[in-house]
Amino acid sequence: MHGVRIGRSRAAPLARRRGGAVHWPGLRRIDFSRLSWEPDLSRDAMLLLGILVGIAQASGRFAAPVDALAYWQAGTSTNLYPESWAEVGTGYLFYPPPVAQISALLQPIGWPAFILLLTASTFAAFWYCARNWSLPLVLLGIPYFLGIGPELPGMFLAYALIGNLQWILAALAIMALRRPALWAIELVTKITAAIGWWWHPLRGEWRAAAIGATASAVLIGVSFALAPQLWIDFIDFAVRNGTMADPPFPQFPIPFGVRLATAVPVLIWGARTDRPWIVPAVVGWSLPAVHTAGFLPFWVAAWQMRSASKAQAA
């Protein structure tokens, strides 16, 4: 696989370990004075596809990305949290307040620029997690959107088209192993996705653990200082709907509590046996709300990390 080349060195392997730290392409420090760009079919095609889809969505020539639209409308909403999780309405948000606050800050750029940036970033994250399998996974989903195929194979493409954060959060679960401050983003979106932060204390990586915890505390602290009532409303909403009964869409049959409970020993095992690919797998398995098998983008990322580790060890 080709990728970014530094000086005369060849493209880095998918993942490697040095001094106990996890390395993944794009995470190492780059000397921009010696940076060169090598063609990569999967990467370049996915980036182009993301831009073209984003343009189509921005111009109204493509189906409205419902989740991205919810994020955008949250930026101007005066009633973010409904009484019940099952309620569907304009301006409702099921994420913590920082998502709405960031959306409010982005309102001046306008919807077309927002959806173009989000969609392009999502397809980039899709490639980052799936690598050479990204284009086959896109093709696998096309029959579903043509109305001639099953839903499950179309899920990988669906998460990229509706503007959900699955692929981006799966990519961040990889990046956070090297940049632990990124766990703050997992915490203020899908919340329990931040379970991956425990990888660091479980391995005695106390500096990384402190960075992740501090970044999370700062982000939440600033958000609360700017809008304390939003946090009160969100906590009330979370308490009211803590059982996740009566969801607005069909849920994966294994309840959230069971998935979270089983994720803990798996993460401990992964940390103790030096298996960093366990982190994105556990993060996806621990998501609060999972439609169909929505954890699979995270498992694709885990599978790629595991394959890379095996190839590196060979």
Backbone torsions as a table, in degrees:
resi	resn	phi	psi	omega
1	MET	NA	135.0	178.2
2	HIS	-94.2	158.9	179.6
3	GLY	-164.8	-151.2	177.9
4	VAL	-71.3	134.1	180.0
5	ARG	-112.6	135.2	178.8
6	ILE	-105.1	113.7	-179.6
7	GLY	58.9	-125.7	-178.3
8	ARG	-98.7	-2.0	-177.2
9	SER	-71.6	152.0	177.4
10	ARG	-80.3	168.9	-179.0
11	ALA	-57.7	142.2	-177.8
12	ALA	-70.7	150.2	173.0
13	PRO	-64.7	164.1	-173.9
14	LEU	-56.8	-38.4	179.6
15	ALA	-157.7	148.6	176.5
16	ARG	-155.6	166.5	-178.9
17	ARG	-120.0	137.0	176.1
18	ARG	-141.8	119.8	178.6
19	GLY	60.8	31.9	177.2
20	GLY	86.5	-6.3	-178.2
21	ALA	-97.8	148.8	179.4
22	VAL	-88.6	132.4	179.7
23	HIS	-117.4	142.3	-178.8
24	TRP	-146.2	144.7	-178.1
25	PRO	-51.9	135.4	-180.0
26	GLY	93.2	-12.5	-177.0
27	LEU	-95.9	-21.6	-178.9
28	ARG	-75.8	161.6	178.9
29	ARG	-71.3	137.2	-174.9
30	ILE	-112.8	133.9	172.0
31	ASP	-88.1	98.5	-172.9
32	PHE	-65.9	-21.0	178.1
33	SER	-69.5	-17.0	-178.4
34	ARG	-120.8	20.9	-174.4
35	LEU	-80.0	132.8	173.3
36	SER	-131.8	156.6	-174.7
37	TRP	-115.4	121.6	179.2
38	GLU	-103.9	139.3	178.2
39	PRO	-61.1	141.5	176.1
40	ASP	-143.1	115.1	-173.3
41	LEU	-58.1	-49.4	-177.3
42	SER	-63.9	-50.1	-178.2
43	ARG	-61.7	-51.0	-175.0
44	ASP	-67.0	-37.9	178.3
45	ALA	-66.9	-39.5	179.6
46	MET	-68.7	-39.1	177.0
47	LEU	-63.8	-44.4	178.4
48	LEU	-64.0	-41.8	179.0
49	LEU	-62.1	-42.8	179.1
50	GLY	-61.6	-41.2	179.5
51	ILE	-66.9	-43.4	-179.2
52	LEU	-66.0	-42.2	177.3
53	VAL	-64.9	-41.8	178.2
54	GLY	-60.5	-41.0	177.5
55	ILE	-64.2	-42.7	179.0
56	ALA	-63.4	-40.6	177.7
57	GLN	-67.1	-41.3	-178.6
58	ALA	-65.2	-32.6	-177.9
59	SER	-91.5	-0.6	178.8
60	GLY	80.4	12.0	-179.6
61	ARG	-90.9	0.6	-179.2
62	PHE	-132.2	157.2	-178.0
63	ALA	-55.9	141.3	-179.0
64	ALA	-61.2	126.7	176.9
65	PRO	-76.1	98.7	-167.1
66	VAL	-60.1	-40.8	-178.6
67	ASP	-70.9	-41.5	177.2
68	ALA	-62.4	-37.3	178.6
69	LEU	-64.4	-37.8	177.9
70	ALA	-64.9	-41.3	177.3
71	TYR	-61.4	-43.1	-177.6
72	TRP	-66.1	-46.2	-178.5
73	GLN	-67.5	-25.5	177.6
74	ALA	-62.7	-25.2	-178.3
75	GLY	-68.5	-18.8	179.3
76	THR	-120.7	5.6	-176.1
77	SER	-76.1	144.5	174.0
78	THR	-107.1	3.2	-179.9
79	ASN	-145.2	80.3	-171.7
80	LEU	-74.4	-37.8	-169.1
81	TYR	-115.7	116.0	179.9
82	PRO	-74.6	172.3	177.2
83	GLU	-66.4	-42.2	-176.4
84	SER	-123.4	146.3	177.4
85	TRP	-60.1	-28.6	-176.9
86	ALA	-74.3	-15.6	-178.3
87	GLU	-70.9	138.1	178.1
88	VAL	-121.8	127.3	-178.8
89	GLY	-168.2	161.0	180.0
90	THR	-65.0	131.1	176.5
91	GLY	90.7	-5.6	179.0
92	TYR	-77.2	145.4	-179.1
93	LEU	-139.7	136.5	178.9
94	PHE	-105.6	7.6	179.4
95	TYR	-101.7	163.5	174.8
96	PRO	-60.8	161.6	-174.6
97	PRO	-54.2	-33.2	-177.9
98	PRO	-54.1	-31.1	178.8
99	VAL	-62.8	-45.0	178.9
100	ALA	-68.1	-37.0	-179.2
101	GLN	-67.9	-39.9	176.3
102	ILE	-66.5	-40.1	176.8
103	SER	-60.0	-39.8	178.3
104	ALA	-62.9	-39.1	178.7
105	LEU	-66.4	-29.2	-176.7
106	LEU	-87.6	-7.5	-176.5
107	GLN	-53.9	-37.8	-179.1
108	PRO	-60.4	-24.0	-178.7
109	ILE	-76.9	-17.2	178.5
110	GLY	87.4	155.9	-178.7
111	TRP	-59.1	-46.0	-177.6
112	PRO	-57.2	-44.8	179.5
113	ALA	-67.9	-39.0	-179.8
114	PHE	-61.0	-50.1	-175.5
115	ILE	-71.6	-31.4	176.0
116	LEU	-64.2	-45.4	-179.9
117	LEU	-66.1	-42.8	-178.5
118	LEU	-66.5	-44.3	-178.1
119	THR	-67.7	-42.9	177.4
120	ALA	-61.9	-41.2	178.8
121	SER	-65.5	-37.5	-179.7
122	THR	-65.8	-44.5	178.6
123	PHE	-67.6	-34.2	175.3
124	ALA	-63.9	-42.4	177.9
125	ALA	-66.1	-37.7	176.1
126	PHE	-55.1	-50.7	179.3
127	TRP	-64.5	-40.8	-178.1
128	TYR	-57.7	-37.2	-178.8
129	CYS	-82.7	-39.3	-171.5
130	ALA	-101.0	-19.3	178.7
131	ARG	53.1	-124.7	-174.9
132	ASN	-66.8	-11.9	177.4
133	TRP	-89.9	-3.8	-175.6
134	SER	-64.4	-48.0	179.5
135	LEU	-65.0	-43.7	174.3
136	PRO	-58.9	-36.5	178.4
137	LEU	-68.7	-34.0	174.4
138	VAL	-64.4	-48.2	179.9
139	LEU	-61.8	-35.8	179.7
140	LEU	-62.2	-28.5	-177.2
141	GLY	-88.1	-14.5	-176.1
142	ILE	-61.6	-43.1	179.7
143	PRO	-56.2	-36.4	179.1
144	TYR	-62.2	-41.9	-178.2
145	PHE	-75.8	-14.3	172.7
146	LEU	-90.7	-1.4	178.2
147	GLY	79.2	19.2	-177.7
148	ILE	-124.8	9.6	-177.9
149	GLY	-136.2	165.6	179.4
150	PRO	-71.5	162.3	-175.6
151	GLU	-73.3	-41.9	-171.6
152	LEU	-57.1	-47.4	178.4
153	PRO	-65.0	-22.4	-179.9
154	GLY	-83.9	-4.3	-174.7
155	MET	-64.9	-36.9	-178.1
156	PHE	-61.9	-45.6	177.9
157	LEU	-71.9	-35.5	-177.4
158	ALA	-59.5	-42.7	-179.5
159	TYR	-64.3	-26.9	176.9
160	ALA	-78.2	-30.6	-174.8
161	LEU	-85.6	-29.7	-176.8
162	ILE	-88.8	-6.0	177.3
163	GLY	83.5	14.4	176.3
164	ASN	-69.7	159.1	-174.8
165	LEU	-87.7	5.1	-173.2
166	GLN	-52.1	-53.9	-176.3
167	TRP	-65.7	-37.6	179.1
168	ILE	-65.9	-43.7	180.0
169	LEU	-69.0	-33.1	175.9
170	ALA	-64.5	-42.1	177.2
171	ALA	-64.6	-39.7	179.7
172	LEU	-67.3	-29.3	177.3
173	ALA	-64.7	-30.4	174.1
174	ILE	-75.7	-49.4	-176.2
175	MET	-62.5	-33.9	-175.7
176	ALA	-66.2	-20.2	175.6
177	LEU	-63.7	-28.6	179.6
178	ARG	-102.8	-28.4	-179.2
179	ARG	-125.6	77.7	-169.9
180	PRO	-61.8	-17.0	176.4
181	ALA	-61.6	-21.8	-179.0
182	LEU	-69.0	-15.0	175.8
183	TRP	-62.2	-22.5	178.2
184	ALA	-62.5	-35.2	179.3
185	ILE	-68.6	-41.1	176.6
186	GLU	-60.4	-40.0	-176.0
187	LEU	-66.2	-39.5	-175.0
188	VAL	-93.7	12.4	172.7
189	THR	-117.3	-82.3	-178.5
190	LYS	-90.6	4.1	174.2
191	ILE	60.9	-76.1	-175.0
192	THR	-71.4	-7.1	173.0
193	ALA	-62.7	-20.3	178.5
194	ALA	-73.4	3.5	175.4
195	ILE	-56.8	-27.4	179.8
196	GLY	-60.8	-22.1	178.0
197	TRP	-58.0	-30.4	-177.7
198	TRP	-65.6	-14.8	174.3
199	TRP	-53.3	-39.6	-175.2
200	HIS	-69.5	-54.2	178.1
201	PRO	-64.6	-31.9	178.4
202	LEU	-63.2	-25.8	179.6
203	ARG	-103.7	6.7	179.4
204	GLY	73.6	21.2	178.1
205	GLU	-88.4	74.3	-168.8
206	TRP	-70.7	-32.5	177.9
207	ARG	-65.8	-45.5	178.1
208	ALA	-62.4	-41.8	178.5
209	ALA	-61.7	-41.1	-179.5
210	ALA	-67.0	-38.2	178.9
211	ILE	-63.5	-46.6	179.1
212	GLY	-62.4	-43.6	-179.6
213	ALA	-67.2	-41.1	-179.8
214	THR	-66.0	-44.5	178.8
215	ALA	-60.7	-40.5	178.8
216	SER	-65.3	-44.3	-179.8
217	ALA	-63.6	-40.9	179.6
218	VAL	-65.7	-45.9	-179.0
219	LEU	-61.7	-46.6	-180.0
220	ILE	-68.5	-39.3	-179.8
221	GLY	-62.2	-44.6	178.4
222	VAL	-65.0	-43.5	179.5
223	SER	-60.8	-43.9	-179.7
224	PHE	-66.6	-40.5	-179.9
225	ALA	-62.3	-34.8	-179.2
226	LEU	-78.0	-31.4	-175.8
227	ALA	-151.8	72.5	-178.8
228	PRO	-60.9	-34.0	-178.4
229	GLN	-65.3	-34.2	177.3
230	LEU	-60.9	-40.2	178.7
231	TRP	-68.8	-37.5	176.3
232	ILE	-62.7	-43.7	178.6
233	ASP	-64.0	-40.7	-179.7
234	PHE	-66.1	-44.0	179.3
235	ILE	-62.2	-41.4	176.2
236	ASP	-60.5	-43.8	178.8
237	PHE	-61.4	-45.2	-178.7
238	ALA	-64.3	-39.5	179.1
239	VAL	-66.6	-43.4	-179.2
240	ARG	-62.5	-32.9	-172.9
241	ASN	-115.0	23.3	-176.4
242	GLY	-61.0	-28.8	179.7
243	THR	-79.1	-12.0	-179.0
244	MET	57.1	33.5	175.5
245	ALA	-78.1	155.2	176.9
246	ASP	53.7	58.1	-178.4
247	PRO	-71.0	159.3	179.4
248	PRO	-76.6	-8.4	178.3
249	PHE	-150.8	158.5	-178.3
250	PRO	-58.7	138.9	-177.5
251	GLN	-106.8	154.8	173.3
252	PHE	-57.8	136.3	-170.2
253	PRO	-63.0	-24.2	178.1
254	ILE	-82.9	118.9	-174.8
255	PRO	-60.1	156.1	-179.4
256	PHE	-57.0	-44.9	-178.3
257	GLY	-59.3	-40.3	179.5
258	VAL	-68.5	-42.2	179.9
259	ARG	-64.0	-42.6	-179.9
260	LEU	-65.7	-41.2	-179.3
261	ALA	-64.9	-37.7	179.9
262	THR	-78.2	-22.7	180.0
263	ALA	-68.3	-33.5	-175.2
264	VAL	-61.0	-55.0	179.5
265	PRO	-64.1	-30.9	178.4
266	VAL	-66.0	-41.9	178.5
267	LEU	-64.9	-41.2	177.6
268	ILE	-60.3	-45.5	178.4
269	TRP	-60.3	-45.2	-179.6
270	GLY	-62.5	-40.7	-179.8
271	ALA	-68.0	-40.7	-177.1
272	ARG	-73.3	-24.1	-176.7
273	THR	-108.6	13.2	174.4
274	ASP	60.1	54.7	177.9
275	ARG	-123.1	82.5	-176.3
276	PRO	-63.6	-22.5	178.7
277	TRP	-64.5	-16.9	177.3
278	ILE	-64.6	-28.3	-173.7
279	VAL	-60.7	-57.4	178.1
280	PRO	-61.6	-31.5	177.9
281	ALA	-63.2	-44.9	-179.5
282	VAL	-69.5	-39.3	179.3
283	VAL	-59.1	-46.9	179.2
284	GLY	-65.0	-38.3	-179.2
285	TRP	-68.4	-22.9	-175.0
286	SER	-96.1	6.2	179.9
287	LEU	-62.5	139.1	-177.7
288	PRO	-61.6	-50.0	-177.7
289	ALA	-115.6	123.4	-178.3
290	VAL	-128.2	113.0	175.4
291	HIS	-85.4	133.3	-177.2
292	THR	53.2	-106.7	177.6
293	ALA	-131.3	57.3	-173.4
294	GLY	-66.2	-5.9	176.8
295	PHE	-81.2	-9.8	-173.6
296	LEU	-63.9	-34.7	174.1
297	PRO	-56.1	-37.6	177.7
298	PHE	-68.6	-35.7	-179.8
299	TRP	-72.4	-30.7	172.7
300	VAL	-62.1	-44.3	177.5
301	ALA	-61.2	-42.0	179.2
302	ALA	-64.5	-42.2	-179.8
303	TRP	-62.7	-42.2	178.2
304	GLN	-63.7	-42.1	177.7
305	MET	-62.1	-43.1	-179.2
306	ARG	-65.1	-43.1	178.9
307	SER	-61.8	-40.9	178.8
308	ALA	-64.8	-39.8	179.0
309	SER	-63.6	-41.6	179.0
310	LYS	-66.2	-40.1	179.0
311	ALA	-66.0	-37.0	179.7
312	GLN	-68.6	-34.8	-178.2
313	ALA	-76.1	-22.5	-176.2
314	ALA	-69.5	NA	NA
